[in-house]
Amino acid sequence: MPVDTTLLRRFVAVAEELDIARAAKNLNVSRTTLMKSVASLETELGVPLFEPAADNPYLTEAGIALLAESKGLLAHMPPAGGPSQGSGNSSGGGGKAKASKGRGRAPAVKGQAAPGKRRQSR
């Protein structure tokens, strides 16, 4: 049965950190989202991966086995963003539009009425 790699990555982050808040910060997701992901993975697999009563998570035997298996599986996969994710400054479009040059009035005439137009009174 195929398992969502995002769920596996989140599980591995929690299992390695053994601190939900720190793992959530490292993954840039909320703690609630992270815990829902782990709960979803536990439901999908049908076994608990962490001890339920612990403030800080502790792995069960099934969790330890899944951690070892997940690390091996994720090591052979592309990074979480995929190959299409750019470095940020690529010329692939997106980002802030630049102002067009040569438009508008020169600074010397700003504030003066345009030729042929009446100035609005204030």
Beta strands, then each sheet from edge to edge (+ up, - down):
end
